[in-house]
Amino acid sequence: MFIHYRTQGLILKKTDRGEASQLLTVYTKNYGKLKILGKAIRKIKSKLRSGADLFYLSDIEFIQGKTHKTLTDAILIDKFSQLRKELGKLSVANKISESLDNLARNEERDEKIWSLFLETFEILNGHRSSIKNFQLIYYHFFWKISTILGYKPELYSCSICQKKLIPNLLFFNYQEGGIICSRCFQKAKEGEKVSPEIIKILRFIITKDWPAISRLKISDENLGLLKDISDFYLTSITKPAIPDF
């Protein structure tokens, strides 16, 4: 007899399997990231369809078989309907989900990640602003989850020599996991030149909550640098290709 497990979950990804099934990647409140098979879920008459779509928050039930988990129930809690009405929001939602899928380990419960993930989707769904602010929501999520998982970058001292940073020639070294000084850059020969301003922005995003971050005024140039640093940093941690805006 199978044991039935129940939890809240937010669907990150769907992959078609066979003629009518789908493999769902779900980040759950009680069990972390799970791969769950939705048997015949693509059939019009499937009772699971209404609660198991992409970016749905649902109360789900599943059973554990010998080789995989199977979805047995999915009751919709929130479909975050505003995400589907704006391409900018949908793009950021996809980037958040792909990044979480790459970063989170399978079947490891983490209440901080669950709270951050749910909070971020609620912010994105309800936010009314520009594409620039939608992207800021992603950076809020990415640098917070990186910190939770132990990948917080060193932004106050040189990652190699440990000396306090002096606003001069500074570089972000992805292998070292943070900023390095010009002297260490000459030895390492690797790093992306960054300004003191972008370092301040990163410090602010990592340490402040969303209401404070939402008031940040960032130039298009610095927003581009923030994108490059965030994407390269994620790649250095996870290696697989990441989605673009």
N, C-alpha and C positions, 0 to 999 in steps of 0.2 A: 504493500500500500504506500502510495506517495504522500510525502509531507507537503502541505501547501504553505507557501511563504507569502506574506503580504507586506507591502511597503509603498511609500510614495516614490515616484520616479519621474525624471524628465528625460524625454527621448532625444538622444543626440544624433542618431544616424539610423537609417533603414537600408538594408541590402536585400534585394530580391533573391529568393531561393526557390528553385523548382518552378512549377506552374503557378502557384498561388500563395506561397509562404514568404515570409520575410524574417531576416535575422535583425533584431533590434539591439542597438547599443543604448543602454539606459543608465543614467547616473541616479542611484537611489539613495534615499535617506539612511536606510539601515544597513545596506550591504555594499555601498560604493558602486563602482562601475561594473555592470553585468552585460553579458551577451545572452539574449533571450529569444528563442524561436517562436514566432507567431505563426502557427500552422493555419494554412488556408485563409490568412488574414486579408488577402487581396480580393477575396470573393465578396461580391456585393452584399450577400446575406450574412457575412461574418459578424458575430456580435462583438468582436474585438475591435473592429474598424473605428468605431466612434470614440474610443479612448486611447488609441495607440498610433497617433500620427506624429510626424516630425515636430519637435519643439512643444509637444503637449506635456503638461504636468498632470499626472494621473495617479490614482490609487490602483496599483497593479498587484496581481496575484500570479504566482508561478510555481511550478513543481520542478524538482531536480531529478532528471533521469540519469542513466548510466553515462551518457556522453554529452548531454546538453540540458539546459533549462528550457521549459516550455511555458509560454504564457497561457493562463487559464481565465484571466479576467482583467479588464482595464476600464476603470470608471474615471471619466474626465473630471478634473478639478479646474484647470485653467488652460485654455488653448492659446493664450497670448495673441489674441486676434489682430492687434495693431501691428505686429511684426510683419504680417503678410500684406499689409496695405502700403508699405514703403520699402522700396528696394534697398535703401541705405540701411534700414533696420535689419532687414532679412540677411543682408550681406554680413553685418556685424554679428548677428545671431549665429550664422554659419561658422564664422571665424572663432567665436567663443567656444562653440561646441567641438570644432575640430581640434582646437588647442587643448581643451580639457581631455578629449579622447586620447591625444598624444601624450599628455602629461600624467594623467591619473593611472595608477596601477589597477589591475583587475581585482575585484572583490576585496577591496580595502576600505572599510568604513572610515569616513572623515567628516565629522560634523561641521568643521570650519569650511571645508570645500563645499559641502552641501549648502550651507547658509550663504556663502559667497555666490555660488552659482545661481541659486534661486533669487537672491537679492538683485543680481545683475540682470537677469531676465525681466524681473519686475520693473527695474529702472528703465531698461531699453524699451519695453512695451509701453510704458506710460510717458516716456520722454518726448517732449515736443521742442525740437530745436533743429540745428543744422547737421549736415553730414559730419562736420568737424567734431561736434559734440558726441555723435554716435560713436565715432572712432575713439574718443576719449573714454567712453564707457568700456570699450574693449581693453584699453591700456590699464584702466582701473582694475579690471578683472585679471588680466595677464600678470601684472607685476605683483598683485596680491597673492594669486595662487602660486606663483614662483616662490614667493617668500614663505608661504605655508609649507611648501614641499621641500624647503631647505636650499633653494636656489637664489636666495637674496643676493644681489650683486654688491660688491664692495664699492661704496661711493664716497667714502670719507678718507681712506688711506690708500696708498698704492698697493695693488693686489700682489705685487712681487716683493718690494723692499719694505712694505708696511709703513713707510714714512707718510706723514700727514700731507695731503694734497695741497699744492700751491697753485692758485689760478694762473696757469701759464700754458704751456703745451701739454695737453692731457689726451689720453687715448683710451678707448674702450677695447679691452682685450677679452675676447669671448672664451678663449681657452682658460684664462686665469679667473674668469668670472667677475670682472669689474674693471675699474679704472686703473691705469698704470701711468706713471710719470714719464717725462721725456727721456730721462736717463735709462730707465728700464726698457723703454720702447726701442732705444738704440741697440740694446742687447737682444731683445725678443724679436724685433723686426716684424711684429704683428700687432695690429690694432687699428681702430678707426678713430681719427681725430674728432674730438668732441669739445664743445665750448663749455665754459663754466655755467652758462645759462641752462643748457640741456641737462647738466648734472643736477642743478637745482630742481628742474622740472621732475626728473626721475625720483629724487629724494621726496619731493612733495607728493607725488602719486603713490609712492610706497607707504608713506606714513599717515596720509590724511584720508578721511572718509569721502564718499561721493559728493555730498553737498559742497564741500570745500573744493574738490577737484573740478566740479561743474562750473565753477566761477573762474577757472584759469583762463587767461588770455594768452594763447600760443600762436605765434606767427606761422604762416604756411611753411616757411623754411624749417622751423623747429619741429613742426608736426611731421614733416618728411623725414627728418633725422630720427625722431621718436619711432616712426614706423620701421625704419631700417634697423635701428638698434634692437627693437622688440622682436622683429622677425628673425634677425641673425642670432639673437640670444636664444630664442625658442629652438631654432635649428641646431644650435650647439648643444642643447640639452637633449633633444629628441631625435635628431638626424633626418626623419622623414620630411618630405615636402609639406609646406603649410599653405593654407588657402590665402588668397589675396582679397583685398576689398574690391 
